[in-house]
Amino acid sequence: MEQIEQLEQLEVTRDTVLGEALRRMEEGGMGVLLLVDDERRLVRVVTDGDLRRLLLAGASMDAPLSRLPGKEPVVATGEVSEGEALAVMDRAEVDHLPVVDGEGRPVRIILRREVDSKVLLSAPHMGDEEWRYVEEAFRTNWVAPVGPNVDAFEQELADYLRIPHVVAVSSGTAALHLALRVLEVGHGDVVFCSSLTFVASANPILYQGATPVFIDSEPSTWNMSATALARALSDYAEAGRLPKAVIVVNLYGQSADLDPILGACEQYGVPVVEDAAESLGATYKGKASGTIGRLGVYSFNGNKIITTSGGGALVSADGDLIEKAKYLATQAKDPAPWYEHREVGYNYRMSNVLAGIGRGQLRLLEERIEARRAVFERYREGLEGVRGLRWMPEASFGRATRWLSVCELDVEECASEPQEIISALARRGIEARRVWKPMHRQPLFAGCPYYPHEEGTSFSDRVFERGLCLPSGTGMSAADQARVIRSLRTVLGM
């Protein structure tokens, strides 16, 4: 009875006007309506793309659905299994399958999202190598923080990055916190930070009682604007309050343009911390992202290009800084025959078990980078010609990993807001996300200073309003990606 009532709510006729159809589609939550005749026989399926095309063609909200062209519906009859329904939908390239009785009247509707697995934004992708190291940790009963896997993971990561000093810790946030500690950031200090980022980039500033000043991004990389940074440094130098550090975030798998940023900071003697949480494997002029500033931070969270379940690393060419960080990460325990502590420390070291996962994952990093880049290329080709869609550019100075495939949508051209698109994709079992909400717009940081890319022009605000992150996991099948492309085209009426 519930299914019949739900179907009746989805049923429309040729006389139903466009405005009413849009309202009922929104309330129905299926992204589809069923156009029936006077005998309730199914005439055609109406998608949100069909309605959007009518709007783009100039139809008013009072226009009847009789303006829709005829289209034979794809249907099933009688009892149909989930596998059979999915096969029919795949062949017809549709996401909804009405089931009709012998008279052609709808009796139920099967949604792809109900019979197919969800397509996630960036799911962990585990291989075969990880278990060998994890099993060794269990076999030797070395499951506590530190241990042989931790030592090996740090060395193997150092070799990959071509940087001498690495400490593996419990998260990227912990690594960033340690970076600020070893740079002696304290209460009342100022720290500059990219605004277009996740909150974990800025929270450690507050941990240390310092004040964040947020710097806009620029269009060519979506990363920190050297122009905005130079203005901020000049203003704060004139006020006699230079920052103790600048946190540069390498966003969505691409390095910032570091030469002008480092040059501006060197002019004032301010150290740069690279937040490379999202950019392990990316390069800048032949060097590994995260190894170019005074300190670099990585994350191995479950959604990153490689994972240790939860974990991170702090790296530097300065061995003294990493030794200090390692000391702080192990509860600041002094060498003594008892537990001796002179300063506040943290329980931040990575466990031997998780480091084993990291060792196995690291062996596949280059393969995973190529897979992410291939995902992006399939999107670029599959969505070519979609009005108003522009991809996050790849700068010429190095390799981006395309950790996430991210685009910007001109609302005036595609007639869709990012949140509308995300909701429509979610109804199809596809996870998409907004671009990071800038830190200067977060309630947590209300009142903190912000320097836009150009006076009166904030790139971070623009890309937040227009940006969309698409599923990009390396475990995503070609069929899954085709489903995303097809669904996105349908949602956009393309």
C-alpha positions as CSV (number, residue, x, y, z in Angstrom):
1,M,0.0,0.0,0.0
2,E,2.9,2.4,0.9
3,Q,4.5,1.8,-2.5
4,I,1.2,2.5,-4.4
5,E,0.7,5.7,-2.4
6,Q,4.2,6.7,-3.2
7,L,3.7,6.0,-6.9
8,E,0.5,8.1,-7.0
9,Q,2.5,11.0,-5.6
10,L,4.9,10.6,-8.5
11,E,2.2,10.3,-11.2
12,V,1.6,13.3,-13.4
13,T,-0.4,13.9,-16.6
14,R,0.1,15.9,-19.8
15,D,-1.9,18.7,-18.2
16,T,0.3,19.0,-15.1
17,V,2.2,22.3,-15.3
18,L,5.9,22.6,-14.9
19,G,5.9,24.3,-11.6
20,E,3.7,21.6,-10.0
21,A,5.9,18.9,-11.6
22,L,9.1,20.5,-10.0
23,R,7.4,20.7,-6.6
24,R,6.3,17.0,-6.7
25,M,9.7,15.9,-7.9
26,E,11.3,17.6,-5.0
27,E,8.9,16.2,-2.5
28,G,9.1,12.7,-4.1
29,G,12.9,12.6,-3.5
30,M,13.5,10.1,-6.4
31,G,14.5,12.5,-9.1
32,V,11.8,11.2,-11.4
33,L,8.1,11.4,-12.2
34,L,5.7,9.0,-14.0
35,L,3.7,10.5,-16.8
36,V,0.4,8.5,-17.1
37,D,-2.7,8.7,-19.3
38,D,-6.3,8.8,-18.2
39,E,-6.3,5.0,-17.5
40,R,-3.1,5.3,-15.4
41,R,-1.0,3.6,-18.1
42,L,2.6,4.7,-18.1
43,V,3.4,7.0,-21.1
44,R,6.9,8.0,-20.2
45,V,9.3,8.7,-17.4
46,V,10.1,12.3,-16.6
47,T,13.5,13.1,-15.1
48,D,14.8,16.3,-13.5
49,G,16.9,16.7,-16.6
50,D,13.7,16.7,-18.7
51,L,12.3,19.5,-16.6
52,R,15.5,21.4,-16.6
53,R,15.7,21.3,-20.4
54,L,12.1,22.7,-20.6
55,L,13.2,25.6,-18.4
56,L,16.4,26.2,-20.5
57,A,14.2,26.2,-23.6
58,G,12.2,29.1,-22.2
59,A,9.1,27.3,-20.8
60,S,7.2,29.1,-18.1
61,M,6.2,27.5,-14.8
62,D,2.7,27.3,-16.2
63,A,3.7,25.3,-19.2
64,P,2.0,21.9,-19.4
65,L,4.1,18.7,-19.6
66,S,2.5,18.0,-23.0
67,R,5.4,20.1,-24.3
68,L,7.7,17.2,-23.5
69,P,8.6,15.1,-26.5
70,G,7.4,11.5,-26.6
71,K,9.8,8.9,-25.2
72,E,9.1,5.1,-24.9
73,P,9.6,4.2,-21.2
74,V,12.0,1.5,-20.2
75,V,10.0,-0.8,-17.9
76,A,9.9,-4.3,-16.3
77,T,6.9,-6.5,-15.8
78,G,6.0,-9.0,-13.2
79,E,8.6,-10.2,-10.6
80,V,12.1,-8.9,-11.3
81,S,15.2,-9.5,-9.3
82,E,17.6,-6.8,-8.3
83,G,20.3,-8.2,-10.6
84,E,17.9,-8.3,-13.5
85,A,16.7,-4.8,-12.8
86,L,20.3,-3.5,-12.6
87,A,21.1,-5.2,-15.9
88,V,18.1,-3.5,-17.6
89,M,19.1,-0.1,-16.2
90,D,22.7,-0.6,-17.3
91,R,21.7,-1.5,-20.9
92,A,19.3,1.4,-21.1
93,E,21.6,3.8,-19.2
94,V,18.9,4.9,-16.8
95,D,18.7,5.1,-13.0
96,H,15.0,4.3,-12.5
97,L,13.1,1.2,-13.6
98,P,9.2,1.3,-13.3
99,V,7.6,-2.1,-12.9
100,V,4.2,-2.2,-14.6
101,D,1.3,-4.7,-14.6
102,G,-0.3,-6.4,-17.6
103,E,-2.3,-3.3,-18.4
104,G,0.9,-1.1,-18.3
105,R,0.0,0.6,-15.0
106,P,2.9,1.3,-12.6
107,V,3.0,-1.0,-9.5
108,R,6.5,-0.1,-8.2
109,I,9.7,1.7,-9.1
110,I,13.2,0.3,-8.7
111,L,16.0,2.9,-8.1
112,R,19.5,2.2,-9.1
113,R,20.7,3.4,-5.7
114,E,18.7,0.7,-4.1
115,V,20.2,-2.2,-6.1
116,D,23.7,-0.9,-6.7
117,S,26.5,-0.1,-4.4
118,K,27.1,3.6,-3.5
119,V,29.9,5.5,-5.2
120,L,31.9,7.2,-2.5
121,L,34.0,10.3,-2.7
122,S,37.4,8.8,-1.8
123,A,37.1,5.4,-0.2
124,P,40.2,3.6,1.2
125,H,41.8,1.3,-1.3
126,M,43.6,-1.6,0.3
127,G,45.9,-4.0,-1.5
128,D,47.7,-7.2,-0.7
129,E,51.0,-5.9,0.7
130,E,49.5,-4.3,3.9
131,W,48.6,-7.6,5.6
132,R,52.2,-8.9,5.5
133,Y,53.4,-6.1,7.7
134,V,50.3,-6.1,9.9
135,E,50.6,-9.8,10.4
136,E,54.2,-9.4,11.4
137,A,53.2,-6.8,14.1
138,F,50.6,-9.3,15.5
139,R,53.0,-12.3,15.3
140,T,55.6,-10.4,17.3
141,N,53.0,-8.9,19.6
142,W,54.3,-5.4,18.7
143,V,51.0,-3.5,18.5
144,A,51.9,-0.5,20.7
145,P,53.0,2.9,19.5
146,V,56.5,2.9,17.8
147,G,58.2,-0.4,16.8
148,P,60.0,-1.8,13.7
149,N,57.2,-0.9,11.3
150,V,57.2,2.7,12.5
151,D,61.0,2.9,12.0
152,A,60.8,1.3,8.6
153,F,57.8,3.4,7.5
154,E,59.7,6.6,8.4
155,Q,62.8,5.6,6.5
156,E,60.8,4.4,3.5
157,L,58.8,7.7,3.4
158,A,62.0,9.7,3.7
159,D,63.5,7.8,0.8
160,Y,60.5,8.4,-1.3
161,L,60.4,12.1,-0.5
162,R,64.1,12.5,-0.7
163,I,64.2,14.3,2.7
164,P,66.4,13.1,5.6
165,H,64.1,13.4,8.6
166,V,60.6,12.1,9.2
167,V,58.5,11.4,12.3
168,A,55.3,9.3,11.9
169,V,52.5,10.5,14.1
170,S,48.8,9.8,14.9
171,S,47.3,12.3,12.4
172,G,48.1,15.1,10.1
173,T,46.6,17.5,12.6
174,A,49.1,16.2,15.2
175,A,51.9,16.8,12.8
176,L,50.9,20.4,12.2
177,H,50.5,21.0,15.9
178,L,54.0,19.7,16.4
179,A,55.3,21.9,13.6
180,L,54.0,25.0,15.4
181,R,55.4,23.8,18.8
182,V,58.9,23.3,17.4
183,L,58.7,26.7,15.8
184,E,57.9,28.1,19.2
185,V,54.5,29.6,18.3
186,G,52.8,30.7,21.5
187,H,50.1,32.7,23.1
188,G,49.6,36.1,21.4
189,D,51.6,35.2,18.3
190,V,50.3,35.5,14.7
191,V,50.2,32.7,12.2
192,F,49.2,33.2,8.5
193,C,47.3,30.3,7.0
194,S,45.6,29.5,3.7
195,S,41.8,30.2,4.0
196,L,40.7,27.7,1.3
197,T,41.2,24.5,3.4
198,F,39.9,22.1,5.9
199,V,39.6,23.3,9.5
200,A,42.5,21.0,10.6
201,S,44.9,23.4,8.9
202,A,43.9,26.2,11.2
203,N,42.9,24.5,14.5
204,P,46.5,24.0,15.7
205,I,47.0,27.8,15.6
206,L,44.3,28.0,18.3
207,Y,45.9,25.1,20.2
208,Q,48.9,27.3,20.7
209,G,46.9,30.4,21.7
210,A,47.9,32.2,18.6
211,T,45.8,34.3,16.2
212,P,45.2,33.2,12.6
213,V,45.3,35.5,9.7
214,F,43.8,34.0,6.6
215,I,45.2,34.4,3.1
216,D,43.2,33.9,-0.1
217,S,44.0,31.5,-3.0
218,E,44.7,32.5,-6.6
219,P,43.0,31.1,-9.7
220,S,45.9,29.4,-11.4
221,T,46.5,26.8,-8.7
222,W,43.6,27.3,-6.2
223,N,46.4,27.7,-3.6
224,M,47.8,30.5,-1.5
225,S,48.0,33.8,-3.4
226,A,51.5,35.2,-3.2
227,T,50.0,38.6,-4.0
228,A,47.7,38.6,-0.9
229,L,50.6,37.1,1.2
230,A,52.9,40.0,0.2
231,R,50.3,42.6,1.2
232,A,49.7,40.8,4.6
233,L,53.4,40.6,5.4
234,S,54.0,44.2,4.5
235,D,51.1,45.3,6.7
236,Y,52.2,43.2,9.7
237,A,55.8,44.2,9.3
238,E,54.8,47.8,9.4
239,A,52.8,47.1,12.6
240,G,55.8,45.4,14.1
241,R,54.0,42.1,14.4
242,L,55.3,39.6,11.9
243,P,53.9,36.1,11.9
244,K,55.8,33.3,13.6
245,A,54.9,31.0,10.7
246,V,53.0,30.8,7.4
247,I,51.0,27.6,6.8
248,V,50.7,27.0,3.1
249,V,48.1,24.4,2.1
250,N,48.7,22.3,-1.0
251,L,45.0,21.8,-2.0
252,Y,43.4,18.8,-3.6
253,G,46.7,17.2,-4.6
254,Q,48.5,20.2,-6.1
255,S,51.4,22.2,-4.8
256,A,51.1,25.9,-4.3
257,D,53.5,28.1,-6.4
258,L,56.1,28.2,-3.7
259,D,58.9,30.3,-5.1
260,P,57.2,33.6,-4.7
261,I,55.7,32.6,-1.4
262,L,59.1,31.5,0.0
263,G,60.7,34.6,-1.4
264,A,58.3,36.9,0.4
265,C,58.6,35.0,3.6
266,E,62.5,34.9,3.4
267,Q,62.4,38.7,3.0
268,Y,60.9,38.9,6.5
269,G,62.6,35.9,8.1
270,V,59.3,33.9,8.5
271,P,59.3,30.1,8.3
272,V,56.9,28.3,5.9
273,V,55.1,25.1,7.0
274,E,53.7,23.1,4.0
275,D,50.4,21.5,4.8
276,A,50.7,18.7,2.2
277,A,48.0,16.6,3.8
278,E,46.2,16.3,0.4
279,S,49.3,16.3,-1.8
280,L,51.6,13.4,-1.1
281,G,53.1,12.4,-4.4
282,A,52.7,15.8,-6.0
283,T,55.8,17.7,-7.2
284,Y,57.0,21.3,-7.5
285,K,59.8,22.0,-9.9
286,G,61.1,18.4,-9.4
287,K,60.8,18.4,-5.6
288,A,58.3,16.5,-3.6
289,S,55.3,18.5,-2.3
290,G,55.8,19.0,1.5
291,T,59.6,19.0,1.4
292,I,60.2,22.6,0.3
293,G,59.2,24.7,3.3
294,R,60.9,24.6,6.7
295,L,58.6,21.8,7.7
296,G,56.1,19.6,5.9
297,V,52.9,17.8,7.0
298,Y,51.2,14.8,5.6
299,S,47.9,13.0,6.4
300,F,47.2,9.3,6.0
301,N,43.5,9.5,6.9
302,G,41.2,7.0,5.3
303,N,40.2,9.3,2.5
304,K,43.8,10.2,1.4
305,I,45.7,8.8,-1.6
306,I,47.3,6.3,0.7
307,T,46.1,5.5,4.3
308,T,47.2,4.1,7.6
309,S,43.6,4.2,8.8
310,G,44.5,7.3,10.8
311,G,48.0,8.8,10.8
312,G,50.3,11.5,9.6
313,A,53.9,12.5,9.3
314,L,56.1,15.6,9.9
315,V,59.2,16.0,7.7
316,S,62.1,18.4,7.5
317,A,65.6,18.8,6.3
318,D,66.4,20.1,9.8
319,G,67.1,17.1,12.0
320,D,66.9,19.1,15.2
321,L,63.3,20.2,14.6
322,I,62.3,16.5,13.9
323,E,64.1,15.3,17.0
324,K,62.3,17.9,19.1
325,A,59.0,16.9,17.5
326,K,59.6,13.2,18.2
327,Y,60.4,14.0,21.8
328,L,57.1,16.1,22.2
329,A,55.1,13.3,20.4
330,T,56.2,10.7,23.0
331,Q,54.9,12.7,26.0
332,A,58.1,14.7,26.3
333,K,59.8,12.0,28.3
334,D,63.3,12.8,29.4
335,P,66.1,10.1,29.4
336,A,66.0,8.9,33.0
337,P,65.6,5.6,34.9
338,W,62.1,6.9,35.8
339,Y,59.4,9.0,34.1
340,E,60.8,12.5,34.0
341,H,59.0,15.4,32.3
342,R,60.0,19.0,32.1
343,E,57.4,20.3,29.5
344,V,54.1,19.4,28.1
345,G,54.1,16.5,25.6
346,Y,51.6,14.5,23.6
347,N,50.6,11.0,22.9
348,Y,51.1,11.5,19.1
349,R,53.2,8.6,17.9
350,M,51.9,6.3,15.2
351,S,51.2,2.7,16.2
352,N,53.3,-0.2,14.9
353,V,50.2,-1.8,13.4
354,L,49.1,1.3,11.5
355,A,52.6,1.9,10.2
356,G,52.5,-1.7,8.8
357,I,49.5,-0.6,6.7
358,G,51.4,2.5,5.6
359,R,54.4,0.4,4.4
360,G,52.1,-1.7,2.2
361,Q,50.3,1.4,0.9
362,L,53.4,3.4,0.2
363,R,54.6,0.7,-2.2
364,L,51.5,1.4,-4.3
365,L,51.6,5.2,-4.2
366,E,52.8,5.8,-7.8
367,E,50.2,3.4,-9.0
368,R,47.5,5.2,-7.0
369,I,48.6,8.6,-8.4
370,E,48.3,7.3,-12.0
371,A,44.9,5.9,-11.2
372,R,43.7,9.2,-9.7
373,R,44.9,11.1,-12.7
374,A,43.2,8.6,-15.0
375,V,39.9,9.2,-13.1
376,F,40.3,12.9,-13.8
377,E,40.9,12.3,-17.5
378,R,37.8,10.2,-17.8
379,Y,35.8,12.9,-16.2
380,R,37.4,15.5,-18.5
381,E,36.5,13.5,-21.6
382,G,33.1,12.3,-20.4
383,L,31.9,15.7,-19.4
384,E,33.3,17.6,-22.3
385,G,30.9,20.2,-23.7
386,V,29.0,20.6,-20.4
387,R,28.1,24.3,-20.2
388,G,29.7,26.3,-17.4
389,L,32.0,23.5,-16.1
390,R,35.6,24.4,-15.6
391,W,38.2,22.1,-14.0
392,M,40.7,23.0,-11.3
393,P,43.7,23.8,-13.4
394,E,47.0,21.8,-13.2
395,A,49.9,24.2,-12.9
396,S,52.9,23.8,-15.3
397,F,55.5,23.8,-12.5
398,G,54.9,20.2,-11.4
399,R,52.7,17.1,-11.2
400,A,49.3,17.2,-9.4
401,T,48.0,13.9,-8.1
402,R,44.4,14.8,-8.7
403,W,43.6,13.5,-5.2
404,L,40.1,14.7,-5.9
405,S,38.6,15.7,-9.3
406,V,37.3,19.2,-8.6
407,C,35.4,21.5,-10.9
408,E,33.8,24.9,-10.8
409,L,30.3,25.4,-12.2
410,D,29.1,28.7,-13.6
411,V,25.6,28.9,-12.2
412,E,24.4,31.2,-14.9
413,E,25.5,28.8,-17.6
414,C,24.5,25.5,-16.1
415,A,21.4,26.7,-14.1
416,S,22.3,24.5,-11.1
417,E,23.7,25.3,-7.7
418,P,26.4,22.9,-6.3
419,Q,24.1,21.9,-3.4
420,E,21.3,21.0,-5.8
421,I,23.6,18.9,-7.8
422,I,25.0,17.1,-4.7
423,S,21.5,16.3,-3.5
424,A,20.5,15.0,-6.9
425,L,23.6,12.8,-7.1
426,A,23.0,11.5,-3.5
427,R,19.5,10.3,-4.6
428,R,21.4,8.2,-7.2
429,G,23.7,6.8,-4.6
430,I,26.7,9.0,-5.6
431,E,28.6,11.0,-3.0
432,A,29.9,14.4,-4.0
433,R,31.0,17.3,-1.9
434,R,31.3,21.1,-1.8
435,V,34.7,22.7,-2.1
436,W,36.1,23.6,1.4
437,K,34.2,26.5,3.0
438,P,37.0,29.1,3.5
439,M,38.2,29.6,7.1
440,H,37.5,33.3,7.1
441,R,33.8,32.4,6.7
442,Q,33.8,29.9,9.5
443,P,32.0,30.9,12.8
444,L,35.0,29.6,14.7
445,F,37.2,32.2,13.2
446,A,34.8,35.1,13.1
447,G,36.7,38.4,13.3
448,C,40.0,37.0,12.1
449,P,41.8,39.1,9.5
450,Y,41.6,38.0,5.9
451,Y,43.6,39.1,2.8
452,P,41.8,38.5,-0.5
453,H,43.8,37.8,-3.7
454,E,43.0,41.3,-5.0
455,E,41.3,44.1,-3.2
456,G,37.6,43.5,-3.4
457,T,38.1,40.1,-5.2
458,S,38.0,36.9,-3.1
459,F,38.8,33.8,-5.1
460,S,38.1,31.5,-2.1
461,D,34.6,32.8,-1.8
462,R,33.9,32.4,-5.5
463,V,35.1,28.8,-5.7
464,F,33.3,27.8,-2.5
465,E,30.0,29.1,-4.1
466,R,30.7,27.3,-7.4
467,G,33.0,24.3,-6.6
468,L,32.2,20.6,-6.7
469,C,34.3,17.6,-5.7
470,L,33.4,14.4,-7.6
471,P,34.1,10.8,-6.6
472,S,37.8,10.1,-7.2
473,G,38.7,6.9,-5.4
474,T,41.3,4.6,-7.0
475,G,39.0,1.6,-6.2
476,M,36.2,3.1,-8.3
477,S,35.4,1.0,-11.4
478,A,35.1,2.4,-14.9
479,A,31.4,1.5,-14.7
480,D,31.0,3.5,-11.5
481,Q,32.6,6.5,-13.1
482,A,30.4,6.1,-16.2
483,R,27.5,6.1,-13.8
484,V,28.7,9.4,-12.2
485,I,29.2,11.0,-15.6
486,R,25.8,9.9,-16.9
487,S,24.1,11.0,-13.7
488,L,25.8,14.4,-13.7
489,R,24.9,15.0,-17.3
490,T,21.3,14.1,-16.5
491,V,21.2,16.3,-13.5
492,L,22.6,19.2,-15.5
493,G,20.2,18.6,-18.4
494,M,23.1,17.9,-20.7
